[in-house]
Amino acid sequence: MASEEEILSLQICSCGEKSVREAIEIFINNDLSYKKAKKLVTGCDRSCCRRALTRLYDMVEFGKIDLGEIARLIYMFNNPFENMIDQLGSKQ
């Protein structure tokens, strides 16, 4: 399991090249809707990193951030084939 510091330094989306820490700061310091706040983090309108960003936005909004879940979502996005293999293996 990665340390808190390692998770905070993970790149949350390759479009904006922002870390989890930077995304949290942007979400905390702006009272914007998800769509506008996401654009500050990613700099684009694509939905490539939507799962991790929406969960992080909701966590910041409700005041409880689960870094382990964010790391898992980023890992799943960056390793889609390993994720599929893990899911297929767990169904046996």
N, C-alpha and C positions, 0 to 999 in steps of 0.2 A: 504494500500500500504506500502510495506517495505521501510525502509530508505535506503539511498545510502550505508551506512556502513553495514547494514544487507545483502544487495545484494552482496556487494563485499566479504563478508565472507561466502557466500553460496558455498557449494561444487559443482563444475561444473561437476565432473565425479567421481564416486565411485572407479574407477580403480586406479587412481593416487592420490586420496584424496587431490587434490589441490583445492584451493578456486578460485573464479572468479578473485580476485585481483592477485593471483599468476599466473594464466593463462595469464592475461593481461601483467604482467611483463615479462613473458617468451616470449610472442608474440612480445612485443616491443623490447626486448633486443637481439633478434635473427633474422637474415635475412635469415630465412629458408623457404622452401615451407611449405604449410599447413600440409602435411603428416608427415614431419619430426618434425615440431613444435608441432603438436598434440601428437606425441609420447613422447616428453619431458613433456607434461602436464599429459598424461594418463599413460604412461609407458607400453602401450599395443597396439595391432593392431586391437582391436575390434571397432565396429562402434556404440556402445551403446549410446554415448553422442554426436553423430555427429552433430545434428541440432544446439545445443547451441554452440558447439565449432567452427563450420564453420561460424556461424553468428558473434561470437565474433572475430574470426580471421579477417573476412572481415571488421568489424567495426574498429578494431585496424589499419588495413591496410589503411583505408580511413580517419582515424583520428576523427571519431565521434562515440562514444560508447553510445548506448541506453541501460542503465542498466535495465530499465523496461521490455524491450523485452527479454533480457537475463534471467531475473527472471521468466518471463512467460514461456520461453522454458524449463528452468530447472523444473519448477512446472509441466508442461505438461509431461515431461519425468518421474518424480517421482510419478505422480498421473494419470496414463493412463486411469483408469476407470472413474474418475471424469471428465477428459477431454472429454471422449466419451459421457458421460451423458450431459455435458454442450453443446456439439455440437449437440446432438440430440434434446435437449430442444430449442435451438436457431433456429431450422429449422421449428418449428411449427408456 
